[in-house]
């Protein structure tokens, strides 16, 4: 468990642009079941690739004509039960932090694992997600 004062700025990085912070398994179930047409669910983390690549890339991806209707995030290592519940919806992919899941009509349609994020630039991540948005919506 990380100290709240350490992770709050990392949570704020996404919630300040419209992401819903999910902290319980029930929150996760509810948003996936009621997200409507599309949901972008981000597994946030304290690792450097989340700060340097994933969070900036996710935010950049939203600068697109087509974007998910619902945005949500769980924080690995902090909101453990919510993260574990989210990962059930990511199967068959193994647990990965950070990671990004895109759902269409409640079903997983696109997934970025940590190995897709590490070493990539924010713009590469954004472009990957934009392509998925344009294809799916």
Secondary structure, 3 states (H helix, E strand, C coil): CCCHHHHHHHHHHHHCCCCEECCCHHHHHHHHHCCCCEEEEEEECCCHHHHHHHHHHHHHHCCCCCCCCEEEEEECCCCHHHHHHHHHHCCCCCCCCCEEEEEECCEEEEEECHHHHCCCCHHHHHHHHHHHHHHHC
